[in-house]
Amino acid sequence: MTNTSQTNSRDGLSPTTKLWLFLTPIVVVLTYLFVTTNHEVIDSHEQANDRAAIKSCWKNHANTPLSPIEQKYVAEACEFMENEFLLKYRSKP
Protein backbone atom coordinates (compact mmCIF):
# COMPACT_ATOMS: atom_id res chain seq x y z
CA MET A 1 0.00 0.00 0.00
CA THR A 2 2.88 2.35 0.59
CA ASN A 3 4.10 1.61 -2.94
CA THR A 4 0.91 2.98 -4.51
CA SER A 5 0.76 6.04 -2.31
CA GLN A 6 4.42 6.80 -2.98
CA THR A 7 3.88 6.55 -6.77
CA ASN A 8 0.84 8.82 -6.69
CA SER A 9 2.48 11.43 -4.50
CA ARG A 10 5.67 11.45 -6.56
CA ASP A 11 4.06 11.77 -10.04
CA GLY A 12 0.91 13.60 -9.09
CA LEU A 13 -1.17 11.69 -11.70
CA SER A 14 -2.61 8.22 -11.68
CA PRO A 15 -1.69 5.83 -14.51
CA THR A 16 -5.26 5.99 -15.83
CA THR A 17 -5.09 9.79 -16.05
CA LYS A 18 -1.77 9.59 -17.88
CA LEU A 19 -3.27 7.13 -20.37
CA TRP A 20 -6.22 9.45 -21.02
CA LEU A 21 -3.93 12.44 -21.47
CA PHE A 22 -1.85 10.48 -23.95
CA LEU A 23 -4.71 8.95 -25.97
CA THR A 24 -7.14 11.88 -26.16
CA PRO A 25 -5.11 14.06 -28.58
CA ILE A 26 -4.40 11.05 -30.78
CA VAL A 27 -8.09 10.14 -30.99
CA VAL A 28 -9.07 13.75 -31.72
CA VAL A 29 -6.54 14.10 -34.54
CA LEU A 30 -7.47 10.76 -36.12
CA THR A 31 -11.17 11.59 -35.95
CA TYR A 32 -10.56 14.98 -37.55
CA LEU A 33 -8.55 13.44 -40.39
CA PHE A 34 -11.16 10.75 -40.99
CA VAL A 35 -14.06 13.20 -41.10
CA THR A 36 -12.38 15.77 -43.34
CA THR A 37 -10.99 13.22 -45.78
CA ASN A 38 -14.28 11.41 -46.30
CA HIS A 39 -16.18 14.68 -46.52
CA GLU A 40 -13.96 15.95 -49.34
CA VAL A 41 -14.31 12.73 -51.32
CA ILE A 42 -18.09 12.79 -51.02
CA ASP A 43 -18.23 16.46 -51.99
CA SER A 44 -16.02 16.00 -55.02
CA HIS A 45 -18.26 13.22 -56.37
CA GLU A 46 -21.37 15.20 -55.57
CA GLN A 47 -19.92 18.35 -57.13
CA ALA A 48 -19.01 16.45 -60.29
CA ASN A 49 -22.54 15.06 -60.55
CA ASP A 50 -24.08 18.49 -59.98
CA ARG A 51 -21.79 20.09 -62.59
CA ALA A 52 -22.71 17.36 -65.08
CA ALA A 53 -26.41 17.95 -64.44
CA ILE A 54 -26.05 21.69 -65.04
CA LYS A 55 -24.03 21.10 -68.20
CA SER A 56 -26.64 18.64 -69.44
CA CYS A 57 -29.41 21.13 -68.69
CA TRP A 58 -27.78 23.84 -70.81
CA LYS A 59 -27.00 21.31 -73.55
CA ASN A 60 -30.66 20.26 -73.68
CA HIS A 61 -31.67 23.91 -73.71
CA ALA A 62 -29.46 24.61 -76.72
CA ASN A 63 -30.11 21.45 -78.74
CA THR A 64 -33.81 20.77 -78.20
CA PRO A 65 -36.38 22.44 -80.47
CA LEU A 66 -38.62 24.29 -78.01
CA SER A 67 -41.08 27.14 -78.16
CA PRO A 68 -39.84 30.46 -76.76
CA ILE A 69 -41.86 29.96 -73.56
CA GLU A 70 -40.43 26.46 -73.06
CA GLN A 71 -36.90 27.73 -73.73
CA LYS A 72 -37.35 30.42 -71.12
CA TYR A 73 -38.63 27.86 -68.59
CA VAL A 74 -35.68 25.52 -69.22
CA ALA A 75 -33.20 28.41 -69.00
CA GLU A 76 -34.70 29.46 -65.65
CA ALA A 77 -34.39 25.89 -64.41
CA CYS A 78 -30.72 25.77 -65.45
CA GLU A 79 -30.05 29.13 -63.79
CA PHE A 80 -31.76 27.89 -60.63
CA MET A 81 -29.49 24.83 -60.62
CA GLU A 82 -26.45 27.09 -61.01
CA ASN A 83 -27.58 29.29 -58.11
CA GLU A 84 -28.12 26.25 -55.89
CA PHE A 85 -24.63 25.02 -56.80
CA LEU A 86 -23.17 28.41 -55.92
CA LEU A 87 -24.92 28.44 -52.54
CA LYS A 88 -23.97 24.86 -51.73
CA TYR A 89 -20.30 24.82 -52.81
CA ARG A 90 -19.49 28.55 -52.80
CA SER A 91 -17.98 28.31 -56.27
CA LYS A 92 -19.24 28.65 -59.82
CA PRO A 93 -20.09 25.48 -61.70
C-alpha positions as CSV (number, residue, x, y, z in Angstrom):
1,M,0.0,0.0,0.0
2,T,2.9,2.3,0.6
3,N,4.1,1.6,-2.9
4,T,0.9,3.0,-4.5
5,S,0.8,6.0,-2.3
6,Q,4.4,6.8,-3.0
7,T,3.9,6.5,-6.8
8,N,0.8,8.8,-6.7
9,S,2.5,11.4,-4.5
10,R,5.7,11.5,-6.6
11,D,4.1,11.8,-10.0
12,G,0.9,13.6,-9.1
13,L,-1.2,11.7,-11.7
14,S,-2.6,8.2,-11.7
15,P,-1.7,5.8,-14.5
16,T,-5.3,6.0,-15.8
17,T,-5.1,9.8,-16.1
18,K,-1.8,9.6,-17.9
19,L,-3.3,7.1,-20.4
20,W,-6.2,9.5,-21.0
21,L,-3.9,12.4,-21.5
22,F,-1.8,10.5,-24.0
23,L,-4.7,8.9,-26.0
24,T,-7.1,11.9,-26.2
25,P,-5.1,14.1,-28.6
26,I,-4.4,11.1,-30.8
27,V,-8.1,10.1,-31.0
28,V,-9.1,13.8,-31.7
29,V,-6.5,14.1,-34.5
30,L,-7.5,10.8,-36.1
31,T,-11.2,11.6,-36.0
32,Y,-10.6,15.0,-37.6
33,L,-8.6,13.4,-40.4
34,F,-11.2,10.8,-41.0
35,V,-14.1,13.2,-41.1
36,T,-12.4,15.8,-43.3
37,T,-11.0,13.2,-45.8
38,N,-14.3,11.4,-46.3
39,H,-16.2,14.7,-46.5
40,E,-14.0,16.0,-49.3
41,V,-14.3,12.7,-51.3
42,I,-18.1,12.8,-51.0
43,D,-18.2,16.5,-52.0
44,S,-16.0,16.0,-55.0
45,H,-18.3,13.2,-56.4
46,E,-21.4,15.2,-55.6
47,Q,-19.9,18.3,-57.1
48,A,-19.0,16.5,-60.3
49,N,-22.5,15.1,-60.5
50,D,-24.1,18.5,-60.0
51,R,-21.8,20.1,-62.6
52,A,-22.7,17.4,-65.1
53,A,-26.4,18.0,-64.4
54,I,-26.0,21.7,-65.0
55,K,-24.0,21.1,-68.2
56,S,-26.6,18.6,-69.4
57,C,-29.4,21.1,-68.7
58,W,-27.8,23.8,-70.8
59,K,-27.0,21.3,-73.6
60,N,-30.7,20.3,-73.7
61,H,-31.7,23.9,-73.7
62,A,-29.5,24.6,-76.7
63,N,-30.1,21.5,-78.7
64,T,-33.8,20.8,-78.2
65,P,-36.4,22.4,-80.5
66,L,-38.6,24.3,-78.0
67,S,-41.1,27.1,-78.2
68,P,-39.8,30.5,-76.8
69,I,-41.9,30.0,-73.6
70,E,-40.4,26.5,-73.1
71,Q,-36.9,27.7,-73.7
72,K,-37.4,30.4,-71.1
73,Y,-38.6,27.9,-68.6
74,V,-35.7,25.5,-69.2
75,A,-33.2,28.4,-69.0
76,E,-34.7,29.5,-65.7
77,A,-34.4,25.9,-64.4
78,C,-30.7,25.8,-65.5
79,E,-30.1,29.1,-63.8
80,F,-31.8,27.9,-60.6
81,M,-29.5,24.8,-60.6
82,E,-26.4,27.1,-61.0
83,N,-27.6,29.3,-58.1
84,E,-28.1,26.2,-55.9
85,F,-24.6,25.0,-56.8
86,L,-23.2,28.4,-55.9
87,L,-24.9,28.4,-52.5
88,K,-24.0,24.9,-51.7
89,Y,-20.3,24.8,-52.8
90,R,-19.5,28.6,-52.8
91,S,-18.0,28.3,-56.3
92,K,-19.2,28.6,-59.8
93,P,-20.1,25.5,-61.7
